[in-house]
C-alpha cells in the first residue's frame, strides 16, 4: 500500500467514482491507488481485500499511547472504523462513495505495545443507501480478541454512471 505524503497524492473524486468500491480497495492494496495518511501516522497497512471483507495489520507503538502508557482507545477506534468502513466500500457501486455515519467499539483487553494485530471488517448489509459492518481486532500471534466494533455507513451516488 502506497501512502499519501500530501493532498496532491490523494485520488481525486473523479478518480474515486470512476471505479467500483471493490476496484478502489483492490487498487489501494496493489499500490495503484494511494492510501490514507492516517495509516502511516498510526502504523497500520491494508493487508487483504475481498468482496465484503477487509483486513488491516498494524502495531501500536509509543506514539499511540495515552498518558498512562497504554494504547489509546482512539487507536482501536481508528483501525476498526477503517476496516469496517472499507468492508462497506467493497460493496459500493461505480459512481458512488460512502462515509461513516456512526460506529461503536468495545475494547476487551489492552494491546501490548509493539504487538502485531489484525483488524478485520466484514459486511453485514449493503443496500442502495446504507451499509452495515462489524469488525474485530485480534493478535496476529496469539489470536486473542482485543476489540470488536460495528458501524453504519451512508452510501451516496455521486454521478449517473
N, C-alpha and C positions, 0 to 999 in steps of 0.2 A: 504494500500500500504506500503510495507516494503522498506525502502530506504537504499542505499549502504553507508557504512562507509569508505570503501577503495576499491581499484581496485579488490581485491580478492572477493568482494561481487557482482561485476557486472557479468552478464551472459557472457559466452564465445561466440565467433562467432559460434562455433559448436552448442551451445545451442540455439542460436537465429535462425539459419537456419533449426533446427530440427522441428520447429513449423511454422504454418502459422502466418502471422502478427496478425490476429484476436486472435488466441490462445495465442500468446505472450502478447498482450494487456490484454486479459482476465486473464492471469496468473499474470500480474502486479497488476491488480485490486484485485485479490484474495490473493496476497502476496506470491505466489509461484515463481514469477519472481521478482527480486529486481528492484526497481525503481531508477531513476536517482538522484544523489546527489544534482543537481541544484534545485530540488523541495524542499528539506529541506532548502537550502540556501535562497530561495526566498519565502518560506512559502505557497506552494500550494501542493495539492494532487489530484491524479486521483479519480474521483467521479463516472464516468459511462463510460461503453464501450459497443457499439453495432456496427454491420457492417456499416462502413461509417460514424460513429459519435462517438465522444469522448468528455467528459466533465471533466474539471478540476475545482476545487474550491480552492480559496485562499483568503488571507487577507494581503494587503500590510501594513507593519509596518515601523518604523523609519529607519531600515537598507535598505529600498528600496527607500529612498528619494534622491533628487538632492540637490544642495547647497541652493535652495530656499525653501526647506522643503516640496516639493510636490513629488508625486510618479514619479520616474524616468521613462522616455519613454522606457528604456530597460526592465523594469518590465512588461509593457504591451506587448512589443515585444516578450519576452521570453515565456510568457504564451500563446500568440497567436501562436507562432511558435510551441510550444509543442502540443497544441490542434489540430491545423490544420495538422501538420505532422503525429501525431498519428492517426488521422482520415484516412490519406493515409495508414498508417501502417496496419490498419484493413483490407485492400484490398490486401496486399502483399502476394503472394503465398509462401508456404513452399519452402525453398531453396533460398529465395531472401531477400534482405534488401532494405532500402530506405535511402536517405538523402535529406535535403532541398537544392534546387538549388537557390531559391530566395523567399523572402517574403516581403510583404508591409503591413504597418499598418496605420490606421487613428484613431487618438485619438479625440473623440468627446467631452469629458468633463473630468475633473480631478476626480480621485477616492479619496474619503476621506480616510485618514489613519485609519486603524482598521475596515474598512467596508468589509464585506464578498462579494466576487464576484464569478460569474460562468463564465467560459470561455469555449465556445463550438466550436468545429471544425467539419465541415461536408464536405464530399467528393463531388466534382463536376464532376470529371472524374478520372477513374482508368484504365490505359492501361497497356501494357506489360512493357513499359519503363518510363512512366511518370504518376504522379498523381497530380491532381489539387484540392485544397480545399479552403474553406472560413471559417472565424471564427468571433466570436464576444465576447465581454466581457460585461456582464450585472450585475447589482447589484442583489444579492440574495433577499433582502427585498424590494427594490424599483423597480426592473425590468427595470431600466433605462439603455440605451445603453451608454457605456463608451468608446468603441473602436471597430473597425472592422479590418479585415485583409484578405489577400489572399496569397496563396503560390503555388509554383510549386516544386514538388519533383521528383527526379530521382529514379527509381526502378531498382535494379541491381541483376541479377541472380548470386548467389554465388556457386551453385552446380548443378548437373544434376538430383537431386531428383525429 
